[in-house]
Amino acid sequence: MRFVGMKGWTPDVFSRFALSGGGAAAPFEERDGSEYVVFPGFCDVHVHFREPGFSYKETIATGTAAAARGGYTAVCTMPNLDPPPDSAEALAVQMEIIRRDARVHVYPYGTITAGEKGRRLSDMDALAKRVVAFSDDGRGVQSEDMMRSAMVKAKSLGKIVAAHCEDDTLLHGGYIHAGAYAAAHGHRGISSESEWRQVRRDLRLAKETGCAYHVCHISTKESVVLIRRAKAEGVDVTCETAPHYLTLDENELREDGWFKMNPPLRAPADREALIEGLLDGTIDMIATDHAPHSREEKSRGLAGSAMGVVGLETAFPVLYTRLVRPGVISLEKLVSLLAEAPRKRFGIPLGEDFTVWELDRLYAVDPEAFASKGRATPFAGMEVRGTCVMTVCGGKVVYKAERS
């Protein structure tokens, strides 16, 4: 067994748990030449747990069960809910469910604007001490003046603005990338510019205001270039991308709603630029953008299905199989992207959380085995390596694999 950690985290965490009677050794006795590795608990700063308001898609209980099964001990929940957390009173509804049902640590976002409608700021003063950051994820803030005001306020409160960058005037009814696949199959496309134009605007505003700024789920090569340049200029910016943008592109698209997400899978050149951004530090972390929907909502093909795929239970196996095993990045780098960097940027403590993985066994991704209510993943049927054996959060076993 070996330990792959992060600064300030040591194998002593695991040892103390085992000695305290946690029964850590039993689930993963090394056998059949398998390799077991202990990691610090992963942290996902971009998930949608849909509760309150849309519990038929996902709940705090099912979402955190999926997180634990994927090795995550901390998640940040996006605010496109009903009611949206745009005031202390609205946030309290979500917090009560979290206190009652969460298996892992859950840190909510507050909205940037009231109702995520982009017309006036949320009650950021009242929310600041209760939320991890501010975001209108699912919608780009269209008004430059509104985003400037949000950044000025967030700066005064010492909080991050995490932006879904999308210029509505450039969408033109699109629903997949405006590239070769869309042209060949008669689909309406979403241009790369709809993302990078708003990234460019926000970077200018972040430089102007001094706000701590985070770009959600980047997918284009132009976004990578803009963020790289802004970092060189001293702008306080970080960014994330998702496993599907790093391992898939429009060439893998199928006529299936399970391949539809926002932003969409882009061109091979975009995927290559994202990997380059990982390697040179432009991209700071990997987040799943776990976005479950009902089976019916994802069964209407590329044109009619809801945007979003699930990712908590596939993130590590897919990234380990597609990036680590071929030598694109090291295992230590992957753990930094999944555990260390997101915690450092968003101020999320690790404590003594950890997760144990068996790295060798080959298996096919089976959505019907997911703990999440969501089933839609573009990785269904993919052969991967990396099985979560156990996850410990706050000194408690929150997931333990059944062994045959």
C-alpha positions as CSV (number, residue, x, y, z in Angstrom):
1,M,0.0,0.0,0.0
2,R,1.2,3.5,-0.7
3,F,0.1,7.0,0.2
4,V,-0.2,9.9,-2.3
5,G,-0.9,13.0,-0.4
6,M,-0.7,16.8,-0.3
7,K,1.2,19.3,1.8
8,G,0.2,19.0,5.5
9,W,-1.4,15.5,5.0
10,T,0.5,12.4,6.0
11,P,-0.1,8.7,6.3
12,D,-0.5,9.3,10.1
13,V,-4.1,10.3,9.2
14,F,-4.8,6.8,8.0
15,S,-2.9,5.2,10.8
16,R,-4.8,7.0,13.5
17,F,-8.1,5.9,11.9
18,A,-7.0,2.3,11.8
19,L,-5.7,2.4,15.4
20,S,-8.9,4.0,16.7
21,G,-11.0,0.9,15.7
22,G,-12.1,2.2,12.4
23,G,-11.6,-1.2,10.8
24,A,-9.7,0.3,8.0
25,A,-7.7,-2.8,7.0
26,A,-10.5,-5.2,6.4
27,P,-12.0,-3.8,3.2
28,F,-8.8,-3.7,1.2
29,E,-6.5,-6.6,2.2
30,E,-4.0,-6.6,-0.6
31,R,-4.5,-9.7,-2.8
32,D,-4.1,-10.9,-6.3
33,G,-1.3,-8.4,-6.9
34,S,-3.6,-5.4,-6.7
35,E,-2.3,-2.0,-5.8
36,Y,-4.0,0.0,-3.1
37,V,-3.4,3.7,-2.6
38,V,-4.6,6.1,0.1
39,F,-5.4,9.6,-1.1
40,P,-6.6,12.7,0.8
41,G,-10.3,13.2,0.3
42,F,-11.1,14.7,-3.1
43,C,-12.8,18.1,-3.3
44,D,-15.2,19.1,-6.1
45,V,-16.0,22.9,-6.3
46,H,-18.7,22.5,-8.9
47,V,-21.6,20.1,-8.4
48,H,-25.4,20.4,-8.8
49,F,-27.4,18.5,-6.1
50,R,-30.7,19.9,-7.2
51,E,-32.2,20.2,-3.7
52,P,-34.3,22.2,-2.8
53,G,-36.6,22.5,-5.8
54,F,-35.6,19.6,-8.1
55,S,-35.3,16.5,-6.0
56,Y,-36.5,14.3,-8.7
57,K,-33.2,14.9,-10.4
58,E,-30.9,14.5,-7.3
59,T,-31.0,15.1,-3.6
60,I,-28.4,16.0,-1.0
61,A,-28.6,12.4,0.2
62,T,-28.1,10.8,-3.2
63,G,-25.6,13.5,-4.4
64,T,-23.3,13.1,-1.3
65,A,-23.6,9.3,-1.6
66,A,-22.3,9.6,-5.2
67,A,-19.5,11.9,-3.9
68,A,-18.4,9.4,-1.3
69,R,-18.5,6.6,-3.8
70,G,-16.2,8.7,-6.0
71,G,-13.7,9.5,-3.2
72,Y,-14.9,13.0,-2.6
73,T,-15.2,14.3,1.0
74,A,-16.1,17.9,0.2
75,V,-18.3,19.4,-2.5
76,C,-19.5,22.9,-3.4
77,T,-23.1,23.0,-4.6
78,M,-24.2,25.4,-7.3
79,P,-27.1,27.7,-6.6
80,N,-29.5,27.1,-9.5
81,L,-32.2,25.8,-7.1
82,D,-35.7,26.7,-6.0
83,P,-35.5,28.9,-4.0
84,P,-32.1,30.0,-5.2
85,P,-29.8,31.0,-2.3
86,D,-29.9,34.7,-2.9
87,S,-30.7,35.7,0.7
88,A,-30.0,34.3,4.1
89,E,-33.6,33.0,4.4
90,A,-33.4,31.2,1.1
91,L,-30.0,29.7,1.9
92,A,-31.4,28.4,5.2
93,V,-33.7,26.0,3.4
94,Q,-30.8,24.3,1.7
95,M,-28.7,24.3,4.9
96,E,-31.3,22.5,6.8
97,I,-31.4,19.7,4.2
98,I,-27.6,19.6,4.2
99,R,-27.5,19.2,8.0
100,R,-30.0,16.4,7.9
101,D,-28.9,14.4,4.9
102,A,-25.3,15.1,3.8
103,R,-22.8,12.2,4.0
104,V,-19.8,14.4,3.1
105,H,-19.0,18.1,3.7
106,V,-21.2,20.4,1.6
107,Y,-20.3,24.0,1.0
108,P,-23.1,26.0,-0.8
109,Y,-22.6,28.8,-3.3
110,G,-24.7,31.9,-3.0
111,T,-26.0,33.6,-6.2
112,I,-24.4,36.6,-7.7
113,T,-27.7,38.1,-8.7
114,A,-31.2,37.9,-7.2
115,G,-32.9,34.8,-8.6
116,E,-29.9,34.4,-11.0
117,K,-31.8,36.8,-13.2
118,G,-29.0,39.3,-13.7
119,R,-30.9,42.4,-12.8
120,R,-29.8,43.2,-9.2
121,L,-27.3,41.8,-6.8
122,S,-28.2,39.1,-4.3
123,D,-28.0,39.9,-0.6
124,M,-24.2,39.3,-0.7
125,D,-23.6,40.9,2.7
126,A,-25.9,38.5,4.5
127,L,-24.7,35.5,2.6
128,A,-20.9,36.1,2.7
129,K,-20.2,34.3,6.0
130,R,-22.4,31.3,5.0
131,V,-21.3,30.5,1.4
132,V,-18.1,29.3,-0.1
133,A,-18.3,31.8,-3.0
134,F,-20.7,33.5,-5.3
135,S,-21.9,32.2,-8.7
136,D,-24.8,32.4,-11.1
137,D,-23.8,29.0,-12.6
138,G,-26.0,27.9,-15.4
139,R,-26.2,31.5,-16.6
140,G,-23.6,34.0,-17.6
141,V,-24.0,37.5,-16.0
142,Q,-24.8,39.4,-19.2
143,S,-24.4,43.0,-17.9
144,E,-20.8,44.3,-17.6
145,D,-22.0,46.8,-15.0
146,M,-23.7,44.1,-13.0
147,M,-20.6,41.9,-13.0
148,R,-18.4,44.9,-12.1
149,S,-20.7,45.7,-9.1
150,A,-20.6,42.0,-8.0
151,M,-16.8,41.9,-8.1
152,V,-16.5,45.2,-6.2
153,K,-18.8,43.8,-3.5
154,A,-17.2,40.4,-3.4
155,K,-13.8,42.0,-3.1
156,S,-15.0,44.0,0.0
157,L,-16.3,40.8,1.5
158,G,-13.2,38.7,0.8
159,K,-15.1,36.3,-1.4
160,I,-14.6,34.6,-4.8
161,V,-16.8,35.3,-7.8
162,A,-17.0,32.0,-9.8
163,A,-18.4,32.6,-13.2
164,H,-20.2,30.5,-15.8
165,C,-19.0,32.4,-18.9
166,E,-21.6,32.5,-21.7
167,D,-22.6,35.4,-23.9
168,D,-26.3,34.8,-24.7
169,T,-26.1,37.0,-27.8
170,L,-23.8,34.4,-29.4
171,L,-25.8,31.2,-28.7
172,H,-28.3,31.4,-31.6
173,G,-30.2,28.4,-30.3
174,G,-27.1,26.1,-30.4
175,Y,-26.8,23.0,-28.2
176,I,-23.5,21.3,-29.3
177,H,-20.2,22.7,-30.4
178,A,-20.2,24.7,-33.6
179,G,-17.8,22.4,-35.3
180,A,-17.4,19.5,-37.8
181,Y,-19.9,17.2,-36.1
182,A,-22.7,19.9,-36.0
183,A,-22.1,20.7,-39.6
184,A,-22.1,17.1,-40.8
185,H,-25.2,16.2,-38.8
186,G,-27.4,19.3,-39.2
187,H,-27.2,20.5,-35.6
188,R,-27.2,24.1,-34.4
189,G,-23.8,24.9,-32.9
190,I,-22.6,26.9,-29.9
191,S,-19.5,28.9,-30.8
192,S,-16.4,29.0,-28.8
193,E,-16.6,32.7,-28.7
194,S,-19.7,32.5,-26.6
195,E,-17.4,31.3,-23.8
196,W,-14.2,33.1,-24.4
197,R,-15.6,36.6,-25.0
198,Q,-17.1,36.6,-21.6
199,V,-14.0,35.2,-20.1
200,R,-12.1,38.1,-21.7
201,R,-14.5,40.6,-20.3
202,D,-14.4,39.2,-16.8
203,L,-10.6,39.0,-16.7
204,R,-10.5,42.7,-17.5
205,L,-13.0,43.4,-14.7
206,A,-11.1,41.3,-12.3
207,K,-7.9,43.2,-13.1
208,E,-9.8,46.5,-12.6
209,T,-11.5,45.6,-9.3
210,G,-8.9,43.3,-7.7
211,C,-11.6,40.7,-7.2
212,A,-10.7,37.0,-6.7
213,Y,-12.1,35.5,-9.8
214,H,-12.6,31.8,-10.8
215,V,-13.7,30.6,-14.2
216,C,-16.0,27.6,-14.2
217,H,-15.7,24.6,-16.6
218,I,-13.5,26.1,-19.4
219,S,-13.7,24.2,-22.7
220,T,-11.9,26.3,-25.4
221,K,-8.4,26.9,-26.4
222,E,-9.0,30.6,-26.4
223,S,-10.0,30.6,-22.8
224,V,-6.8,28.9,-21.9
225,V,-4.7,31.5,-23.7
226,L,-6.7,34.4,-22.1
227,I,-6.3,33.0,-18.6
228,R,-2.6,32.2,-19.1
229,R,-2.0,35.8,-20.1
230,A,-4.1,37.2,-17.2
231,K,-2.1,35.2,-14.7
232,A,1.1,36.5,-16.2
233,E,-0.2,40.0,-15.7
234,G,-1.0,39.3,-12.0
235,V,-4.7,39.0,-12.2
236,D,-6.1,37.0,-9.2
237,V,-7.7,34.3,-11.3
238,T,-8.1,30.5,-11.2
239,C,-10.0,28.2,-13.4
240,E,-11.3,24.6,-13.6
241,T,-12.1,22.2,-16.4
242,A,-14.0,18.9,-16.3
243,P,-13.0,15.3,-17.0
244,H,-15.1,15.1,-20.2
245,Y,-13.4,18.1,-21.7
246,L,-9.9,16.6,-21.0
247,T,-10.7,13.1,-22.4
248,L,-13.4,13.6,-25.1
249,D,-14.0,15.9,-28.0
250,E,-16.6,16.3,-30.7
251,N,-15.3,13.3,-32.5
252,E,-16.8,11.1,-29.8
253,L,-20.3,12.7,-30.0
254,R,-23.3,10.4,-30.6
255,E,-26.9,11.1,-31.3
256,D,-27.7,10.7,-27.6
257,G,-28.5,13.2,-24.9
258,W,-25.9,11.6,-22.7
259,F,-23.3,13.5,-24.7
260,K,-25.0,16.9,-24.2
261,M,-23.6,19.3,-21.6
262,N,-22.9,23.1,-21.3
263,P,-20.3,24.0,-22.4
264,P,-20.3,21.3,-25.1
265,L,-17.5,18.9,-26.1
266,R,-15.3,21.0,-28.3
267,A,-12.8,20.3,-31.1
268,P,-9.6,18.1,-30.7
269,A,-7.5,21.3,-30.6
270,D,-9.5,22.6,-27.7
271,R,-8.9,19.3,-25.7
272,E,-5.2,19.4,-26.5
273,A,-5.0,23.1,-25.3
274,L,-6.8,22.1,-22.0
275,I,-4.2,19.4,-21.4
276,E,-1.4,21.8,-22.1
277,G,-3.1,24.2,-19.6
278,L,-3.0,21.4,-17.0
279,L,0.6,20.8,-17.5
280,D,1.8,24.4,-17.4
281,G,-0.4,25.4,-14.4
282,T,-2.9,27.6,-16.3
283,I,-5.7,25.3,-15.3
284,D,-5.7,25.0,-11.5
285,M,-8.1,22.2,-10.8
286,I,-10.5,19.6,-12.1
287,A,-14.2,19.8,-11.2
288,T,-16.9,17.4,-12.4
289,D,-19.9,19.8,-13.0
290,H,-22.0,16.9,-11.8
291,A,-25.4,17.8,-13.3
292,P,-28.0,15.0,-13.0
293,H,-31.3,15.0,-14.8
294,S,-34.1,12.5,-15.0
295,R,-34.0,9.7,-17.6
296,E,-36.8,11.3,-19.6
297,E,-35.0,14.7,-19.7
298,K,-31.9,13.0,-21.1
299,S,-33.7,10.8,-23.6
300,R,-34.6,13.4,-26.2
301,G,-31.4,13.3,-28.3
302,L,-28.9,16.0,-28.7
303,A,-31.4,18.7,-29.7
304,G,-34.0,18.1,-27.1
305,S,-32.3,16.7,-24.0
306,A,-31.4,18.8,-20.9
307,M,-27.9,20.1,-20.6
308,G,-25.7,18.2,-18.1
309,V,-24.0,14.9,-17.3
310,V,-23.1,13.2,-14.0
311,G,-19.4,12.8,-13.1
312,L,-18.6,12.3,-9.4
313,E,-18.4,8.5,-9.6
314,T,-16.4,8.4,-12.8
315,A,-14.0,11.3,-12.4
316,F,-11.0,9.6,-10.9
317,P,-11.2,6.3,-12.9
318,V,-11.5,8.1,-16.2
319,L,-8.7,10.6,-15.5
320,Y,-6.5,7.9,-14.1
321,T,-7.1,5.6,-17.1
322,R,-6.9,8.3,-19.8
323,L,-4.3,10.7,-18.4
324,V,-2.2,9.0,-15.7
325,R,-1.6,5.5,-17.0
326,P,-0.5,6.8,-20.5
327,G,1.9,9.2,-18.8
328,V,0.2,12.5,-19.7
329,I,0.2,13.6,-16.1
330,S,1.5,12.0,-12.9
331,L,-0.7,10.5,-10.2
332,E,0.6,13.1,-7.8
333,K,-0.4,15.9,-10.2
334,L,-3.9,14.4,-10.5
335,V,-4.3,14.3,-6.7
336,S,-3.3,17.9,-6.6
337,L,-5.9,18.8,-9.2
338,L,-8.6,16.9,-7.4
339,A,-7.8,17.5,-3.7
340,E,-5.2,20.1,-3.0
341,A,-5.7,23.0,-5.4
342,P,-9.5,23.3,-5.0
343,R,-9.2,23.3,-1.2
344,K,-6.4,25.9,-1.3
345,R,-8.3,28.3,-3.5
346,F,-11.7,28.1,-1.8
347,G,-10.4,27.8,1.7
348,I,-11.8,24.3,2.3
349,P,-10.1,22.3,5.1
350,L,-9.1,18.7,4.7
351,G,-9.1,17.5,8.3
352,E,-8.5,13.8,8.4
353,D,-10.6,12.8,5.4
354,F,-9.1,10.2,3.1
355,T,-10.1,7.7,0.4
356,V,-8.7,4.3,-0.5
357,W,-8.5,3.0,-4.1
358,E,-7.6,-0.2,-5.8
359,L,-5.9,0.9,-9.0
360,D,-5.4,-2.3,-11.1
361,R,-8.8,-3.9,-11.7
362,L,-10.3,-3.3,-15.2
363,Y,-14.0,-2.8,-15.5
364,A,-16.6,-1.1,-17.6
365,V,-18.5,2.0,-16.4
366,D,-22.0,1.0,-15.5
367,P,-24.4,3.9,-14.9
368,E,-27.0,1.5,-13.4
369,A,-24.6,1.0,-10.4
370,F,-24.4,4.7,-9.6
371,A,-25.4,6.1,-6.2
372,S,-26.5,9.3,-8.0
373,K,-30.1,9.5,-9.3
374,G,-28.5,10.6,-12.6
375,R,-27.5,8.1,-15.2
376,A,-26.4,10.2,-18.1
377,T,-22.6,9.9,-18.7
378,P,-20.7,9.9,-21.9
379,F,-18.4,7.4,-20.3
380,A,-21.0,4.6,-20.1
381,G,-19.4,1.3,-21.1
382,M,-15.9,2.7,-21.1
383,E,-13.2,0.4,-19.7
384,V,-11.4,2.0,-16.9
385,R,-9.1,1.2,-14.0
386,G,-9.5,2.6,-10.4
387,T,-12.1,1.4,-7.9
388,C,-12.9,3.3,-4.8
389,V,-12.7,0.8,-1.9
390,M,-13.5,3.2,1.0
391,T,-14.0,6.9,1.8
392,V,-13.7,8.3,5.3
393,C,-15.1,11.8,6.1
394,G,-14.9,13.4,9.5
395,G,-13.5,10.1,11.0
396,K,-16.5,8.1,9.7
397,V,-16.7,5.6,6.9
398,V,-19.1,7.2,4.5
399,Y,-18.6,4.6,1.7
400,K,-17.3,1.1,1.7
401,A,-17.3,-1.1,-1.4
402,E,-18.9,-4.5,-1.4
403,R,-16.3,-7.1,-2.1
404,S,-17.0,-10.3,-4.0
